[in-house]
Structures are given as structure tokens and as C-alpha cells.
Amino acid sequence: MSEAVTYGNYLRLDELLALQKPRDEVEHDEMLFIVIHQVYELWFKVLLHEIDYCCVLLSKSDTPRASHTLNRVLTILKVLVAQLDILETMTPSSFVSFRDRLDTSSGFQSTQFRELEFRLGIKRSKVLQYLPEGLWGRKAALARYEAPSLVDDFHAFLQTQG
């Protein structure tokens, strides 16, 4: 017999809430830093999912649903920008207090951010230097770099519309 679906087990909250592991229990703002960046990565995942869906809708000339999906993308992007306000509540001295423990890690290594850039049509070869061999998500990001962008799919849609 399968377990009843609850809010907690559907969202796998035990696993999700165990993922925030500051490298130093002393620095209070490190938890904020981790959560904000994990949330960014989750939103990037949703954005890629929505943009891919929008392109499928465009290929089917389903303009109303494609437009609705693009509006959702815009709303999510607004949320992402608003999250910066939260991150800015962290003082520079607080960030510096744990930055050294992050070694060489950097937001430039966010492969989903790169995927998002590439899917939106922002494809600059110099950015590929931030995708070194062995980096998590490198293959997916490079595949997005080589694949058509939303702009390409939109142009193809416009051609079908005369």
C-alpha cells in the first residue's frame, strides 16, 4: 500500500530542507546566501522548462498559450530581480567573512544561468571559458549553446504566419 500524499512528502521537504549546509556554522548570513542561490537555481530550472514549452507552443502556432507562457516567464524574471533586494541585506563584511571558504566557486559557474542565456539567444563564445571540463551541467549548457534559441524559434513561428 502506498503512502498517502501529503504536502511534506510530495515536496520531499526532508530532502529539500537538508540541502542547506553552511561550511561554517559561525557566520549567520551564510544560510541566507545558500538559500538565495538554491532558489535562483530552482527558478532557472522553471524558466528553462517554461521557455522550452513556449517554443513547442510556437511550433504548433498556439499563440494564446505561448503568450501566456511568456507572461509567466516575465513574472518569474521579476521575482528573480526582486530576490536581489534580499541578498543586498547581507553586508559586504558578512559576505567576506565566509567567501574564502567557498574556494574557487562562483556564480559564473551556474550552468543553468548559462543555459538560460543561450536559450534566450545570448550566445557569446567567451562565456564558454566558464564551462570547464568536469563542471556540473556543462554538457547541458553546451547543448543549449548549439541548439536554436527562443529567438530562432520565434523567427520560425513568424515565418509560418506569413
TORPA-4810 file (N, C-alpha, C, O; in nm, 3 decimals):
<nodes>
NODE_1_0.084_-0.117_0.000_0.000_0.000_0.000_0.090_0.124_0.000_0.186_0.132_0.076_M
NODE_2_0.058_0.217_-0.083_0.142_0.335_-0.094_0.104_0.438_0.013_-0.009_0.443_0.061_S
NODE_3_0.203_0.516_0.048_0.186_0.620_0.149_0.094_0.731_0.096_0.099_0.766_-0.021_E
NODE_4_0.013_0.785_0.185_-0.075_0.896_0.147_0.009_1.017_0.108_0.112_1.044_0.169_A
NODE_5_-0.036_1.087_0.007_0.035_1.206_-0.037_0.006_1.320_0.059_-0.110_1.356_0.082_V
NODE_6_0.112_1.376_0.114_0.099_1.494_0.200_0.184_1.606_0.139_0.265_1.583_0.049_T
NODE_7_0.163_1.725_0.189_0.241_1.840_0.144_0.390_1.811_0.159_0.468_1.834_0.066_Y
NODE_8_0.430_1.762_0.273_0.571_1.736_0.302_0.634_1.629_0.216_0.746_1.647_0.166_G
NODE_9_0.564_1.516_0.196_0.626_1.410_0.117_0.616_1.438_-0.033_0.703_1.395_-0.109_N
NODE_10_0.512_1.508_-0.077_0.503_1.545_-0.218_0.618_1.638_-0.258_0.679_1.621_-0.364_Y
NODE_11_0.648_1.735_-0.172_0.757_1.829_-0.200_0.894_1.779_-0.153_0.995_1.846_-0.172_L
NODE_12_0.895_1.661_-0.092_1.018_1.600_-0.042_1.093_1.697_0.049_1.213_1.720_0.034_R
NODE_13_1.019_1.754_0.143_1.074_1.857_0.230_1.190_1.809_0.316_1.282_1.885_0.344_L
NODE_14_1.187_1.682_0.360_1.301_1.631_0.437_1.430_1.647_0.359_1.531_1.694_0.412_D
NODE_15_1.426_1.608_0.232_1.546_1.619_0.148_1.579_1.764_0.116_1.694_1.807_0.128_E
NODE_16_1.478_1.840_0.076_1.499_1.979_0.037_1.560_2.062_0.149_1.656_2.135_0.128_L
NODE_17_1.503_2.050_0.268_1.548_2.132_0.379_1.679_2.084_0.441_1.737_2.152_0.525_L
NODE_18_1.725_1.966_0.399_1.855_1.916_0.446_1.969_1.960_0.355_2.086_1.934_0.384_A
NODE_19_1.935_2.027_0.244_2.038_2.065_0.146_2.116_2.190_0.182_2.219_2.218_0.120_L
NODE_20_2.072_2.266_0.280_2.140_2.389_0.318_2.244_2.356_0.425_2.212_2.336_0.542_Q
NODE_21_2.369_2.350_0.381_2.477_2.310_0.471_2.588_2.416_0.467_2.681_2.406_0.387_K
NODE_22_2.577_2.518_0.554_2.685_2.617_0.558_2.818_2.550_0.588_2.825_2.452_0.662_P
NODE_23_2.923_2.604_0.530_3.056_2.549_0.555_3.108_2.592_0.690_3.201_2.533_0.744_R
NODE_24_3.046_2.697_0.746_3.089_2.748_0.876_2.963_2.785_0.955_2.888_2.874_0.915_D
NODE_25_2.942_2.717_1.064_2.822_2.742_1.145_2.829_2.877_1.216_2.729_2.921_1.274_E
NODE_26_2.943_2.943_1.214_2.961_3.068_1.286_2.897_3.185_1.212_2.839_3.274_1.275_V
NODE_27_2.906_3.187_1.079_2.859_3.302_1.001_2.710_3.290_0.973_2.666_3.206_0.895_E
NODE_28_2.634_3.374_1.037_2.488_3.373_1.028_2.438_3.389_0.884_2.346_3.317_0.844_H
NODE_29_2.494_3.481_0.805_2.443_3.512_0.671_2.475_3.407_0.565_2.425_3.416_0.452_D
NODE_30_2.556_3.310_0.599_2.587_3.206_0.500_2.462_3.126_0.464_2.447_3.083_0.350_E
NODE_31_2.374_3.105_0.559_2.248_3.033_0.530_2.165_3.111_0.428_2.113_3.052_0.334_M
NODE_32_2.154_3.242_0.446_2.082_3.326_0.351_2.144_3.314_0.213_2.073_3.299_0.113_L
NODE_33_2.274_3.320_0.207_2.346_3.312_0.080_2.316_3.180_0.008_2.289_3.178_-0.112_F
NODE_34_2.320_3.071_0.082_2.294_2.939_0.024_2.149_2.930_-0.027_2.126_2.889_-0.140_I
NODE_35_2.054_2.968_0.056_1.913_2.956_0.019_1.881_3.042_-0.103_1.815_2.996_-0.195_V
NODE_36_1.928_3.166_-0.104_1.901_3.255_-0.219_1.953_3.191_-0.347_1.884_3.190_-0.449_I
NODE_37_2.074_3.138_-0.344_2.131_3.080_-0.465_2.063_2.948_-0.505_2.049_2.919_-0.624_H
NODE_38_2.023_2.870_-0.407_1.948_2.749_-0.440_1.813_2.785_-0.503_1.769_2.721_-0.598_Q
NODE_39_1.749_2.887_-0.449_1.621_2.931_-0.505_1.641_2.983_-0.647_1.559_2.955_-0.735_V
NODE_40_1.750_3.057_-0.671_1.780_3.101_-0.807_1.789_2.981_-0.901_1.731_2.982_-1.009_Y
NODE_41_1.861_2.878_-0.859_1.877_2.760_-0.945_1.743_2.692_-0.971_1.719_2.644_-1.082_E
NODE_42_1.656_2.688_-0.872_1.523_2.631_-0.893_1.443_2.715_-0.992_1.376_2.660_-1.080_L
NODE_43_1.449_2.847_-0.980_1.380_2.933_-1.077_1.439_2.919_-1.216_1.366_2.922_-1.315_W
NODE_44_1.572_2.905_-1.225_1.633_2.883_-1.357_1.577_2.756_-1.420_1.549_2.753_-1.540_F
NODE_45_1.561_2.653_-1.338_1.505_2.527_-1.389_1.364_2.549_-1.443_1.330_2.501_-1.551_K
NODE_46_1.282_2.623_-1.369_1.145_2.651_-1.413_1.147_2.737_-1.539_1.070_2.711_-1.632_V
NODE_47_1.233_2.837_-1.544_1.240_2.923_-1.664_1.275_2.842_-1.788_1.212_2.859_-1.893_L
NODE_48_1.373_2.753_-1.777_1.409_2.670_-1.892_1.292_2.581_-1.933_1.265_2.563_-2.052_L
NODE_49_1.223_2.526_-1.835_1.106_2.442_-1.861_0.998_2.523_-1.933_0.939_2.474_-2.031_H
NODE_50_0.971_2.643_-1.888_0.867_2.727_-1.948_0.906_2.775_-2.088_0.822_2.776_-2.178_E
NODE_51_1.030_2.813_-2.106_1.075_2.860_-2.238_1.071_2.746_-2.338_1.029_2.764_-2.453_I
NODE_52_1.114_2.628_-2.296_1.106_2.512_-2.385_0.961_2.485_-2.424_0.931_2.456_-2.540_D
NODE_53_0.872_2.494_-2.327_0.728_2.472_-2.353_0.675_2.579_-2.448_0.599_2.549_-2.540_Y
NODE_54_0.716_2.702_-2.427_0.672_2.811_-2.515_0.714_2.784_-2.659_0.638_2.809_-2.752_C
NODE_55_0.834_2.733_-2.677_0.882_2.705_-2.813_0.802_2.593_-2.878_0.777_2.596_-2.998_C
NODE_56_0.761_2.495_-2.799_0.674_2.389_-2.852_0.541_2.451_-2.895_0.489_2.419_-3.002_V
NODE_57_0.487_2.540_-2.813_0.361_2.606_-2.847_0.375_2.691_-2.972_0.286_2.693_-3.057_L
NODE_58_0.487_2.760_-2.985_0.510_2.839_-3.107_0.516_2.750_-3.230_0.464_2.785_-3.336_L
NODE_59_0.579_2.633_-3.216_0.588_2.542_-3.331_0.450_2.489_-3.371_0.431_2.447_-3.485_S
NODE_60_0.356_2.492_-3.279_0.218_2.449_-3.307_0.127_2.568_-3.338_0.006_2.553_-3.353_K
NODE_61_0.187_2.687_-3.348_0.112_2.812_-3.372_0.004_2.836_-3.268_-0.102_2.892_-3.299_S
NODE_62_0.030_2.793_-3.146_-0.064_2.815_-3.035_-0.028_2.947_-2.967_0.029_2.950_-2.858_D
NODE_63_-0.062_3.054_-3.035_-0.023_3.188_-2.991_-0.077_3.226_-2.853_-0.001_3.279_-2.772_T
NODE_64_-0.204_3.200_-2.823_-0.254_3.240_-2.690_-0.177_3.174_-2.575_-0.141_3.241_-2.479_P
NODE_65_-0.154_3.043_-2.586_-0.082_2.975_-2.477_0.065_3.013_-2.475_0.125_3.020_-2.368_R
NODE_66_0.124_3.037_-2.592_0.264_3.082_-2.596_0.277_3.218_-2.529_0.371_3.243_-2.453_A
NODE_67_0.183_3.306_-2.557_0.182_3.439_-2.496_0.166_3.428_-2.344_0.236_3.497_-2.269_S
NODE_68_0.077_3.344_-2.300_0.056_3.321_-2.157_0.185_3.271_-2.092_0.223_3.315_-1.983_H
NODE_69_0.251_3.178_-2.158_0.375_3.121_-2.105_0.484_3.227_-2.098_0.559_3.232_-2.001_T
NODE_70_0.494_3.311_-2.200_0.593_3.419_-2.196_0.563_3.518_-2.084_0.655_3.572_-2.022_L
NODE_71_0.436_3.542_-2.056_0.400_3.628_-1.943_0.444_3.565_-1.811_0.490_3.636_-1.721_N
NODE_72_0.432_3.435_-1.800_0.480_3.366_-1.680_0.631_3.381_-1.668_0.682_3.408_-1.560_R
NODE_73_0.701_3.365_-1.779_0.847_3.383_-1.778_0.883_3.523_-1.729_0.972_3.539_-1.646_V
NODE_74_0.814_3.622_-1.780_0.840_3.760_-1.738_0.816_3.778_-1.589_0.894_3.845_-1.521_L
NODE_75_0.710_3.719_-1.537_0.679_3.730_-1.395_0.788_3.665_-1.310_0.829_3.719_-1.208_T
NODE_76_0.835_3.550_-1.353_0.944_3.482_-1.281_1.071_3.567_-1.285_1.140_3.578_-1.184_I
NODE_77_1.102_3.627_-1.399_1.220_3.713_-1.408_1.209_3.831_-1.311_1.309_3.872_-1.252_L
NODE_78_1.090_3.885_-1.296_1.070_3.994_-1.199_1.098_3.945_-1.058_1.158_4.018_-0.978_K
NODE_79_1.056_3.824_-1.025_1.083_3.767_-0.893_1.234_3.751_-0.873_1.286_3.780_-0.765_V
NODE_80_1.303_3.705_-0.977_1.448_3.688_-0.966_1.517_3.821_-0.937_1.608_3.827_-0.854_L
NODE_81_1.476_3.925_-1.003_1.535_4.057_-0.979_1.503_4.103_-0.837_1.588_4.159_-0.769_V
NODE_82_1.381_4.078_-0.791_1.341_4.119_-0.656_1.422_4.046_-0.549_1.446_4.101_-0.442_A
NODE_83_1.465_3.924_-0.578_1.546_3.849_-0.482_1.677_3.920_-0.453_1.736_3.900_-0.347_Q
NODE_84_1.725_4.000_-0.546_1.848_4.075_-0.521_1.833_4.166_-0.400_1.929_4.188_-0.327_L
NODE_85_1.713_4.219_-0.380_1.689_4.305_-0.263_1.718_4.229_-0.134_1.771_4.285_-0.039_D
NODE_86_1.683_4.102_-0.130_1.709_4.021_-0.011_1.859_4.000_0.004_1.914_4.015_0.114_I
NODE_87_1.925_3.964_-0.105_2.069_3.940_-0.099_2.145_4.065_-0.055_2.246_4.057_0.014_L
NODE_88_2.095_4.181_-0.096_2.161_4.306_-0.060_2.147_4.341_0.087_2.211_4.436_0.133_E
NODE_89_2.065_4.268_0.161_2.058_4.292_0.305_2.180_4.235_0.376_2.204_4.265_0.493_T
NODE_90_2.257_4.154_0.306_2.380_4.100_0.361_2.490_4.204_0.342_2.509_4.254_0.232_M
NODE_91_2.561_4.236_0.448_2.665_4.338_0.438_2.788_4.280_0.369_2.811_4.160_0.373_T
NODE_92_2.868_4.367_0.305_2.992_4.319_0.244_3.083_4.248_0.344_3.147_4.148_0.310_P
NODE_93_3.090_4.299_0.465_3.178_4.236_0.564_3.128_4.097_0.602_3.207_4.007_0.629_S
NODE_94_2.996_4.080_0.604_2.940_3.949_0.633_2.977_3.850_0.522_3.017_3.737_0.550_S
NODE_95_2.962_3.893_0.397_2.996_3.805_0.285_3.145_3.770_0.287_3.182_3.654_0.268_F
NODE_96_3.228_3.868_0.309_3.373_3.845_0.311_3.411_3.747_0.421_3.509_3.674_0.409_V
NODE_97_3.333_3.745_0.528_3.366_3.658_0.641_3.359_3.510_0.606_3.423_3.428_0.672_S
NODE_98_3.284_3.472_0.503_3.280_3.330_0.463_3.321_3.308_0.318_3.330_3.193_0.275_F
NODE_99_3.346_3.412_0.242_3.378_3.397_0.099_3.500_3.309_0.075_3.500_3.229_-0.018_R
NODE_100_3.602_3.322_0.156_3.724_3.242_0.137_3.697_3.092_0.145_3.765_3.013_0.080_D
NODE_101_3.598_3.054_0.225_3.566_2.911_0.239_3.494_2.855_0.117_3.473_2.734_0.108_R
NODE_102_3.456_2.942_0.024_3.389_2.895_-0.098_3.489_2.856_-0.206_3.451_2.817_-0.316_L
NODE_103_3.619_2.868_-0.172_3.727_2.833_-0.265_3.709_2.907_-0.397_3.692_3.029_-0.398_D
NODE_104_3.711_2.834_-0.508_3.702_2.898_-0.640_3.561_2.901_-0.694_3.538_2.941_-0.808_T
NODE_105_3.464_2.859_-0.611_3.326_2.858_-0.661_3.278_3.001_-0.686_3.317_3.095_-0.616_S
NODE_106_3.193_3.013_-0.787_3.145_3.145_-0.826_3.013_3.129_-0.901_2.986_3.026_-0.962_S
NODE_107_2.930_3.232_-0.894_2.806_3.232_-0.970_2.829_3.219_-1.119_2.739_3.177_-1.192_G
NODE_108_2.950_3.254_-1.166_2.982_3.237_-1.307_2.977_3.090_-1.347_2.970_3.058_-1.466_F
NODE_109_2.982_3.000_-1.248_2.978_2.857_-1.275_2.835_2.802_-1.281_2.816_2.681_-1.295_Q
NODE_110_2.735_2.886_-1.270_2.597_2.839_-1.277_2.567_2.798_-1.421_2.547_2.882_-1.509_S
NODE_111_2.565_2.669_-1.444_2.541_2.620_-1.579_2.397_2.645_-1.623_2.371_2.665_-1.741_T
NODE_112_2.305_2.645_-1.528_2.166_2.674_-1.567_2.151_2.820_-1.610_2.073_2.850_-1.700_Q
NODE_113_2.224_2.911_-1.546_2.221_3.051_-1.588_2.273_3.060_-1.731_2.216_3.132_-1.814_F
NODE_114_2.381_2.988_-1.760_2.435_2.986_-1.897_2.333_2.925_-1.993_2.314_2.976_-2.103_R
NODE_115_2.268_2.817_-1.951_2.165_2.757_-2.036_2.056_2.858_-2.068_2.008_2.868_-2.181_E
NODE_116_2.017_2.932_-1.967_1.913_3.033_-1.984_1.958_3.141_-2.081_1.882_3.180_-2.170_L
NODE_117_2.079_3.189_-2.064_2.133_3.288_-2.159_2.128_3.234_-2.302_2.080_3.301_-2.393_E
NODE_118_2.178_3.113_-2.319_2.186_3.054_-2.453_2.046_3.032_-2.510_2.023_3.056_-2.629_F
NODE_119_1.953_2.986_-2.427_1.817_2.960_-2.476_1.749_3.089_-2.518_1.666_3.090_-2.609_R
NODE_120_1.785_3.199_-2.450_1.728_3.329_-2.485_1.798_3.394_-2.604_1.754_3.498_-2.653_L
NODE_121_1.906_3.333_-2.650_1.975_3.384_-2.770_2.099_3.464_-2.740_2.158_3.523_-2.832_G
NODE_122_2.142_3.469_-2.616_2.265_3.540_-2.579_2.378_3.437_-2.581_2.403_3.367_-2.483_I
NODE_123_2.445_3.430_-2.695_2.547_3.327_-2.716_2.680_3.394_-2.750_2.707_3.428_-2.866_K
NODE_124_2.761_3.412_-2.647_2.894_3.472_-2.664_2.998_3.365_-2.637_2.998_3.304_-2.530_R
NODE_125_3.085_3.342_-2.731_3.182_3.233_-2.717_3.275_3.253_-2.597_3.323_3.155_-2.540_S
NODE_126_3.300_3.377_-2.557_3.391_3.399_-2.444_3.333_3.344_-2.313_3.408_3.315_-2.220_K
NODE_127_3.202_3.329_-2.306_3.138_3.276_-2.185_3.171_3.128_-2.168_3.165_3.077_-2.056_V
NODE_128_3.205_3.061_-2.275_3.234_2.918_-2.268_3.353_2.887_-2.176_3.368_2.774_-2.130_L
NODE_129_3.436_2.987_-2.150_3.550_2.967_-2.060_3.503_2.936_-1.917_3.578_2.879_-1.838_Q
NODE_130_3.380_2.974_-1.884_3.326_2.946_-1.752_3.262_2.808_-1.744_3.199_2.774_-1.643_Y
NODE_131_3.277_2.730_-1.849_3.223_2.594_-1.853_3.336_2.494_-1.873_3.339_2.424_-1.975_L
NODE_132_3.429_2.485_-1.779_3.543_2.394_-1.797_3.501_2.248_-1.791_3.396_2.213_-1.737_P
NODE_133_3.583_2.165_-1.845_3.563_2.021_-1.842_3.540_1.976_-1.698_3.610_2.020_-1.607_E
NODE_134_3.441_1.890_-1.678_3.412_1.837_-1.545_3.314_1.919_-1.463_3.273_1.876_-1.355_G
NODE_135_3.276_2.036_-1.511_3.181_2.120_-1.438_3.042_2.059_-1.446_2.999_2.016_-1.553_L
NODE_136_2.971_2.055_-1.331_2.834_2.003_-1.329_2.749_2.081_-1.429_2.752_2.204_-1.430_W
NODE_137_2.675_2.010_-1.513_2.584_2.073_-1.608_2.648_2.124_-1.736_2.580_2.185_-1.819_G
NODE_138_2.777_2.100_-1.753_2.849_2.151_-1.870_2.788_2.100_-2.001_2.766_2.178_-2.094_R
NODE_139_2.760_1.971_-2.008_2.706_1.913_-2.132_2.572_1.975_-2.169_2.547_2.006_-2.286_K
NODE_140_2.485_1.995_-2.069_2.354_2.055_-2.096_2.371_2.198_-2.145_2.301_2.241_-2.237_A
NODE_141_2.462_2.272_-2.084_2.484_2.411_-2.125_2.539_2.418_-2.267_2.495_2.501_-2.347_A
NODE_142_2.634_2.331_-2.300_2.691_2.331_-2.435_2.586_2.290_-2.538_2.583_2.342_-2.649_L
NODE_143_2.499_2.198_-2.500_2.390_2.158_-2.591_2.298_2.276_-2.618_2.253_2.295_-2.731_A
NODE_144_2.271_2.355_-2.516_2.188_2.475_-2.535_2.259_2.578_-2.622_2.196_2.648_-2.701_R
NODE_145_2.389_2.586_-2.609_2.467_2.680_-2.690_2.455_2.647_-2.838_2.445_2.735_-2.923_Y
NODE_146_2.455_2.516_-2.867_2.448_2.470_-3.006_2.305_2.467_-3.061_2.286_2.470_-3.182_E
NODE_147_2.207_2.460_-2.974_2.067_2.445_-3.016_2.005_2.581_-3.054_2.059_2.686_-3.019_A
NODE_148_1.893_2.576_-3.124_1.822_2.701_-3.154_1.779_2.772_-3.026_1.753_2.710_-2.923_P
NODE_149_1.773_2.903_-3.034_1.731_2.984_-2.920_1.582_3.014_-2.931_1.518_2.983_-3.032_S
NODE_150_1.528_3.074_-2.827_1.390_3.122_-2.831_1.371_3.220_-2.946_1.268_3.218_-3.014_L
NODE_151_1.469_3.303_-2.969_1.462_3.399_-3.081_1.453_3.324_-3.214_1.373_3.360_-3.301_V
NODE_152_1.533_3.220_-3.229_1.528_3.139_-3.351_1.390_3.075_-3.368_1.332_3.077_-3.477_D
NODE_153_1.338_3.019_-3.258_1.206_2.956_-3.264_1.097_3.059_-3.293_1.000_3.029_-3.363_D
NODE_154_1.112_3.179_-3.239_1.015_3.284_-3.266_1.019_3.327_-3.413_0.914_3.349_-3.475_F
NODE_155_1.139_3.338_-3.468_1.150_3.372_-3.611_1.088_3.263_-3.698_1.022_3.293_-3.798_H
NODE_156_1.109_3.137_-3.660_1.048_3.027_-3.736_0.894_3.037_-3.727_0.824_3.014_-3.825_A
NODE_157_0.844_3.071_-3.609_0.700_3.090_-3.592_0.650_3.202_-3.682_0.547_3.187_-3.747_F
NODE_158_0.722_3.314_-3.686_0.679_3.428_-3.768_0.675_3.389_-3.917_0.587_3.434_-3.990_L
NODE_159_0.768_3.306_-3.959_0.769_3.262_-4.100_0.642_3.181_-4.131_0.588_3.189_-4.242_Q
NODE_160_0.596_3.105_-4.033_0.473_3.027_-4.058_0.350_3.114_-4.062_0.246_3.073_-4.112_T
NODE_161_0.361_3.236_-4.010_0.248_3.328_-4.004_0.243_3.422_-4.124_0.151_3.503_-4.138_Q
NODE_162_0.343_3.412_-4.209_0.345_3.495_-4.329_0.396_3.633_-4.299_0.404_3.717_-4.389_G
</nodes>
